């Protein structure tokens, strides 16, 4: 079968959706009987990989929608059987056999974290996708349940695809020398907690910083390292650090390349990801696979991917719960290379689940 996938978002610094798109493309390599054709734009960095289709993105109004018009025409010309939409909800209106992936419903579940325009456009385009898509899949059962709750008129079955850890997380465990080098490069102490994600409201950094501040009162030898580019509404995160006067204990490293994340993760004493809301949660899965104790929110999606052996579950809105959770992290008996996680969550399984939708 000839299958196309939307790779138009792969243009630079990677977000969770970028990792998902790259992972699905990688997963399809385990099924050579199906031809996968990624569609990208002229914004893609470097040479177009073999088998990919690069279509220049039009300039001016509605450039994204016009790109999908061009891509859908090209797909029809190539005899594409199915299109996997990873990035936009409007593609289903243009190509008849579209599998629409829904990563999360955050603009609807947490409307206060986005603009009114964003929320309205998200809701309308998702409505169109549900009406027109051939199949709809979510990246967790939690998201599938939310779709049914928000759109009770949608009666079709919603598939659930398992995502995976990132490639860098599968690399061999780093040596003490490599961990010492990464600490030296970024001037980090022996003991620190780590978070990796875009700085935006639903990641709950304000409460995590408050929780760390409480923890640090009795553990002054710990620091908190936050890796991630600035997203939106991030000013209050930096303001909270100044308010608590812990500038010397909280370090922001912005975006880091993949090859540094393994050593940084291995050097940490724990991974914090007490998000208010998530569609899945690849970052804590990465840490758990590498044997790093994980602190996450007590929300359904994290119970899908982690157990009490892997993580401490806390109330994301309770600062004291987060602080106590940090204290409890050392009680977890974790080890590098969690085979139970990787057997369930890998890109070949993700691709297989998508193929089973055909």
Secondary structure, DSSP 8 states (H G I E B T S, - for coil): -EEEEE-TT-SSS--HHHHHHHHHHHHGGG-TTSEEEEEE-TTSSSS--TT-EE-----STTHHHHHHHHHHHHHHHHT--EEEESS-SSGGGTSSSEEEEE---HHHHTGGGS-HHHHHHHHHHHHHHHHH-SEEEESSHHHHHHHHHH-TT--S-EEE------GGGGS----HHHHHHHHHHTT--SEEEEEES-B-GGG-HHHHHHHHHHHHHH-TTEEEEEE--B-SS-HHHHHHHHHHT-TTTEEEEE---HHHHHHHHHH-SEEEE--S--S--HHHHHHHHTT--EEEESSHHHHHH--TTTEEEE-TT-HHHHHHHHHHGGG----SS-HHHHHHS-HHHHHHHHHHT-
